């Protein structure tokens, strides 16, 4: 390198260093300003409220469980400060567990750089994110770092075994197609089909054949849509390979929990996928057979469950972690997402069954990045205004720049 080039490289390197330091100073100043703004507010009221979601149709059963039905109830809490700022979100715990936070400064409960403090994390995590966003005039995804796009892929997670409903007069495959059409008309361009009929609801071989027919029928009617399948661990490994051979030309987007996750079985699946030309993602990790003794970095999942998932990901046997949004805890996703990125695995937090949860997950996607697609729920509560959110023409969810989560409690 000649002297001129050497000097130029020093100048360029110095400029980059100065720019990086300036960006760090800017971020530090912004964090300090946000903390100061939150410190001006104290919690004056914490109010619980019960909401009821309604689906646009009766939602049937999956491979193992009974029908979801027409809707689901849940509890939310509204936080109001002494200056009149409000935020709300899902919060399941009894009133006596949150009363101790009355009079607390918001800055003592919520750090814009890290999220909700440990004491309040399992109690008021979501309401505090919404409140902080409203105080600071920022959407939650901006509080998380705005590392992902605000146009987020989303699928309908409400396509269950609707061919088997109603039990006294089953509609057959036409029932599944009607459910897909209803969600297509609402804006979705991706459907997750429940399969595994042969485990419990139909004899084995006829159940597998129905799974095949449903998958092929949905692919034929909706050629412009993504098709995902979820067996809820309802298959044996060998039977699932047979199913996959029969739908290999259906261009599946992902395969979710085909059977209990075991290394050798997933290796056989991966090898068979290569043989039949299936390029679907393998998604695992939602279900748990045991609970953590106490919440840790991965919330209520046990270290053994998490270690198993990472071991499978290391061998490229799992592509997507489906860890549940609530079991992990919203704030904890900030800490674990970099670990998923480092492991080369994507996320899609499980959201079923309450309508606010897909919007929470969408903010994680836009805030942290590395979310391949969000599980959508085509349900609505009469007391919530969802209108700030829109579907793009391709079915992606457009996340509004509104403060907080962008959902208004009426």
C-alpha positions in Angstrom: 0.0 0.0 0.0 1.5 3.4 -1.0 1.5 6.4 1.4 -1.5 8.1 -0.2 -3.7 5.0 0.1 -2.5 4.4 3.6 -3.4 7.9 4.7 -6.8 7.6 2.9 -7.5 4.4 4.7 -6.7 6.0 8.1 -9.0 8.9 7.3 -11.8 6.6 6.2 -11.4 4.4 9.3 -11.3 7.5 11.5 -14.5 8.8 9.9 -16.2 5.5 10.4 -15.2 5.4 14.1 -16.4 9.0 14.6 -19.7 8.1 13.0 -20.1 5.0 15.1 -19.4 7.0 18.3 -21.8 9.7 17.2 -24.5 7.0 16.7 -23.9 5.5 20.1 -24.0 9.0 21.7 -27.3 9.6 19.9 -28.8 6.3 21.0 -27.6 7.0 24.6 -29.1 10.4 24.6 -32.4 9.1 23.2 -32.6 6.4 25.9 -31.9 8.9 28.6 -34.5 11.2 27.2 -37.1 8.4 27.0 -36.3 7.3 30.6 -36.7 10.9 31.8 -40.1 11.1 30.0 -41.3 7.9 31.6 -40.1 9.1 35.0 -42.6 11.9 34.9 -45.5 9.5 35.0 -46.7 7.4 38.0 -49.3 4.6 37.8 -52.6 6.0 39.2 -55.0 3.3 38.1 -54.8 -0.4 37.2 -58.0 -1.7 35.9 -58.9 -5.3 34.7 -61.4 -6.1 32.0 -62.7 -9.2 30.3 -62.9 -9.3 26.5 -64.5 -11.9 24.3 -63.3 -12.7 20.8 -65.6 -13.9 18.1 -64.5 -15.9 15.1 -66.2 -15.3 11.8 -67.3 -19.0 11.9 -67.2 -22.1 14.1 -63.6 -23.3 14.3 -63.2 -27.0 14.5 -60.8 -29.5 16.1 -57.2 -30.3 15.5 -55.5 -33.7 15.6 -55.8 -34.0 19.3 -58.1 -31.4 20.7 -61.8 -30.6 20.7 -63.3 -27.7 18.6 -62.2 -24.2 19.5 -65.8 -23.0 18.8 -67.0 -19.5 18.1 -64.6 -17.5 20.3 -62.4 -17.2 23.4 -62.4 -14.9 26.4 -59.3 -13.3 28.0 -58.4 -10.6 30.5 -56.7 -7.3 29.8 -55.5 -4.5 32.0 -55.6 -0.7 31.4 -52.8 1.3 33.0 -53.5 5.0 33.6 -50.9 7.5 34.9 -51.3 10.5 37.0 -50.8 12.6 33.9 -53.6 10.8 32.0 -51.5 8.6 29.8 -53.1 5.2 29.1 -51.9 1.8 27.8 -53.5 -1.6 27.8 -52.7 -5.2 27.0 -53.3 -8.8 28.0 -52.7 -9.6 31.6 -54.0 -12.7 33.2 -53.0 -12.5 36.9 -55.3 -11.6 39.8 -55.7 -8.0 41.0 -53.8 -8.5 44.2 -50.6 -9.3 42.3 -50.5 -6.0 40.5 -51.9 -3.6 43.2 -48.3 -3.1 44.6 -47.4 -1.2 41.4 -49.8 1.7 42.1 -47.8 4.9 42.6 -44.7 3.5 40.9 -42.9 5.6 38.3 -43.2 4.1 34.9 -39.5 4.4 34.5 -39.0 2.0 37.5 -41.1 -0.6 35.8 -40.1 -0.2 32.1 -36.7 0.5 30.5 -37.0 1.4 26.8 -33.7 -0.4 26.1 -34.6 -3.7 27.8 -38.3 -3.8 28.4 -40.3 -4.5 31.5 -38.5 -5.0 34.8 -38.3 -8.6 36.2 -40.8 -7.9 39.0 -43.5 -6.8 36.6 -42.6 -8.9 33.6 -45.0 -11.8 34.1 -47.7 -9.4 35.3 -47.9 -6.2 33.2 -45.4 -6.7 30.4 -47.8 -6.0 27.5 -49.7 -3.1 29.1 -46.4 -1.4 30.0 -45.2 -1.7 26.4 -48.3 -0.1 25.2 -48.2 2.6 27.9 -44.6 3.4 27.2 -45.2 3.7 23.5 -48.1 6.1 24.1 -46.1 8.3 26.5 -43.2 8.5 24.1 -45.3 8.7 21.0 -43.7 5.7 19.4 -44.9 2.3 18.1 -43.7 -0.6 20.2 -41.6 -1.9 17.3 -39.6 1.4 17.4 -39.0 0.8 21.2 -37.6 -2.6 20.2 -35.1 -1.2 17.7 -37.1 -1.2 14.4 -34.7 -3.9 12.9 -37.4 -5.6 10.8 -39.8 -4.5 8.1 -43.2 -3.0 9.0 -44.8 -5.1 6.3 -44.9 -8.6 7.9 -46.0 -11.9 6.3 -48.9 -13.4 8.1 -51.0 -16.6 7.7 -54.5 -17.6 8.9 -54.1 -20.0 11.8 -57.8 -20.8 11.9 -58.1 -23.5 9.2 -58.9 -26.5 11.4 -60.5 -29.9 10.6 -63.6 -28.1 9.4 -64.5 -31.0 7.0 -65.6 -32.9 10.1 -68.0 -30.3 11.3 -70.8 -30.4 12.3 -70.5 -33.9 13.6 -74.1 -34.8 12.6 -73.7 -33.5 9.0 -70.0 -33.1 8.1 -69.3 -30.7 5.3 -66.3 -32.6 3.9 -63.5 -30.9 2.1 -65.9 -28.2 0.9 -66.0 -27.0 4.6 -62.2 -26.5 4.7 -62.2 -24.7 1.3 -65.0 -22.4 2.6 -63.0 -21.5 5.6 -60.0 -20.7 3.4 -62.2 -18.6 1.1 -63.6 -16.6 4.0 -60.1 -15.7 5.2 -58.9 -15.1 1.7 -61.7 -12.6 1.3 -60.6 -10.9 4.6 -57.1 -10.4 3.1 -55.0 -13.5 4.0 -52.8 -15.1 1.4 -51.4 -17.9 3.5 -53.2 -20.7 5.3 -52.1 -23.2 7.9 -54.0 -26.4 7.5 -54.5 -28.7 10.4 -53.8 -32.3 9.5 -53.6 -35.5 11.5 -57.2 -36.7 11.2 -56.1 -40.3 11.5 -54.8 -40.0 15.0 -58.2 -39.6 16.7 -61.0 -38.6 14.5 -60.9 -41.0 11.5 -59.4 -44.4 11.0 -55.7 -44.2 10.2 -55.4 -44.7 6.5 -58.6 -42.9 5.5 -57.6 -40.0 7.8 -54.2 -39.7 6.1 -55.9 -39.9 2.7 -58.3 -37.0 3.8 -55.2 -35.0 4.9 -53.8 -35.5 1.4 -57.0 -34.6 -0.4 -57.5 -31.4 1.7 -53.9 -30.3 1.1 -54.2 -30.8 -2.6 -57.6 -29.2 -2.8 -56.5 -26.0 -1.0 -53.4 -25.8 -3.2 -55.5 -26.2 -6.4 -58.1 -23.6 -5.4 -55.6 -21.0 -4.0 -52.5 -21.3 -6.3 -51.3 -17.8 -5.3 -51.2 -18.5 -1.5 -48.7 -20.1 0.8 -49.8 -23.4 2.3 -48.5 -24.5 5.7 -49.4 -27.7 7.5 -49.6 -28.5 11.2 -50.1 -32.1 12.5 -49.9 -31.2 16.2 -47.6 -34.3 16.6 -50.4 -36.4 15.3 -48.4 -38.6 12.9 -46.0 -41.4 13.2 -42.7 -40.6 11.3 -43.3 -43.3 8.6 -46.9 -42.2 8.0 -45.9 -38.6 7.6 -43.3 -39.5 5.0 -46.1 -41.2 3.1 -48.3 -38.1 3.4 -45.4 -35.9 2.2 -44.8 -38.0 -0.8 -48.4 -37.6 -1.8 -48.3 -33.7 -1.5 -44.7 -33.2 -2.7 -45.8 -31.1 -5.6 -48.0 -28.8 -3.4 -45.1 -26.4 -2.6 -45.6 -26.4 1.1 -44.2 -23.4 2.9 -43.7 -25.1 6.2 -44.3 -28.3 8.1 -45.2 -27.8 11.8 -44.8 -30.5 14.5 -45.5 -33.5 12.3 -44.5 -35.9 15.1 -42.7 -35.6 18.5 -39.4 -34.0 17.8 -36.6 -36.7 17.8 -33.3 -36.2 16.1 -33.3 -39.5 14.1 -37.0 -39.0 12.9 -36.3 -35.4 11.8 -33.2 -36.6 10.0 -35.3 -39.1 8.1 -37.8 -36.3 7.3 -35.1 -34.0 6.0 -33.6 -36.7 3.8 -37.1 -37.6 2.5 -37.8 -34.0 1.7 -34.7 -33.8 -0.4 -35.7 -37.0 -2.2 -39.1 -35.7 -3.1 -38.1 -32.1 -3.8 -39.9 -30.6 -0.8 -38.4 -27.3 0.3 -40.7 -26.5 3.2 -39.4 -25.1 6.5 -39.5 -27.4 9.5 -41.1 -25.6 12.5 -40.9 -26.9 16.0 -40.9 -26.0 19.7 -44.4 -24.7 20.6 -45.5 -27.7 22.7 -43.9 -28.5 26.1 -44.2 -31.6 28.2 -42.9 -29.9 31.4 -42.7 -26.5 32.8 -39.7 -24.6 34.1 -39.4 -24.5 37.9 -39.2 -20.7 37.7 -39.2 -18.3 34.8 -35.8 -17.7 33.2 -34.5 -16.3 29.9 -36.9 -18.5 27.9 -39.8 -18.0 30.3 -41.7 -21.1 31.2 -39.9 -23.5 28.9 -37.4 -25.8 30.5 -33.7 -25.6 29.7 -33.9 -29.2 28.4 -36.6 -28.2 25.9 -34.5 -25.3 24.7 -31.3 -27.3 24.5 -33.1 -29.9 22.4 -34.3 -27.3 19.9 -30.9 -25.7 19.5 -29.3 -29.1 19.0 -31.7 -29.9 16.3 -31.2 -26.4 14.7 -27.4 -27.0 14.7 -27.9 -30.1 12.5 -30.3 -28.1 10.3 -33.2 -30.3 11.3 -35.3 -27.4 12.5 -35.6 -24.1 10.7 -38.2 -22.1 12.8 -38.7 -22.0 16.5 -42.4 -21.7 17.5 -41.9 -20.7 21.1 -45.2 -19.4 22.5 -45.4 -15.6 22.8 -46.8 -15.7 26.4 -44.8 -18.7 27.7 -41.5 -16.8 26.8 -42.8 -13.3 27.7 -42.7 -10.3 25.4 -39.7 -8.6 26.9 -37.6 -11.8 27.0 -37.8 -12.0 23.2 -35.3 -9.1 23.1 -32.7 -11.2 24.9 -33.3 -14.5 23.0 -33.7 -13.3 19.4 -30.0 -12.6 19.0 -29.4 -16.2 20.1 -31.7 -17.5 17.4 -30.0 -15.4 14.8 -26.6 -16.7 15.9 -27.9 -20.3 15.7 -29.2 -19.6 12.1 -32.8 -20.3 13.0 -35.9 -18.0 12.5 -38.8 -17.3 14.8 -42.5 -17.4 14.6 -43.9 -16.9 18.1 -47.0 -19.0 18.7 -50.1 -16.7 19.1 -53.2 -18.9 19.1 -56.0 -18.2 20.3 -56.6 -14.6 21.3 -56.9 -11.8 18.7 -54.4 -9.2 20.2 -51.5 -11.7 20.1 -50.8 -11.6 16.3 -50.4 -7.8 16.6 -48.0 -8.2 19.5 -46.0 -10.8 17.4 -46.0 -8.4 14.4 -44.3 -5.7 16.5 -41.7 -8.3 17.6 -41.1 -9.0 13.9 -40.8 -5.3 13.0 -38.8 -4.5 16.1 -36.4 -7.4 16.3 -36.4 -8.9 12.8 -35.8 -12.6 12.2 -39.5 -13.5 12.2 -40.3 -15.5 9.1 -44.1 -15.2 9.3 -46.8 -14.4 12.0 -49.6 -16.6 13.0 -52.8 -14.6 12.3 -56.1 -15.0 14.1 -59.2 -13.9 12.2 -61.1 -13.1 15.4 -62.4 -9.8 16.7 -63.5 -8.4 20.1 -66.3 -5.9 19.9 -64.5 -3.6 22.3 -61.2 -3.3 20.3 -60.6 -1.1 17.3 -58.2 -3.0 14.9 -58.6 -0.5 12.0 -55.1 0.9 12.1 -53.9 -2.4 10.7 -54.3 -3.3 7.0 -53.5 -6.1 4.6 -51.2 -5.5 1.7 -52.3 -6.8 -1.7 -50.0 -9.8 -1.2 -51.5 -10.7 2.2 -48.8 -9.2 4.4 -49.8 -7.3 7.5 -49.0 -3.5 7.4 -48.0 -2.3 10.9 -49.1 1.2 11.6 -46.7 3.9 13.0 -49.3 4.6 15.7 -48.0 4.8 19.3 -48.0 1.7 21.4 -49.4 -1.4 19.8 -51.8 0.6 17.6 -54.9 -1.2 19.1 -57.5 1.0 20.7 -59.6 -0.3 23.6 -63.1 1.2 23.2 
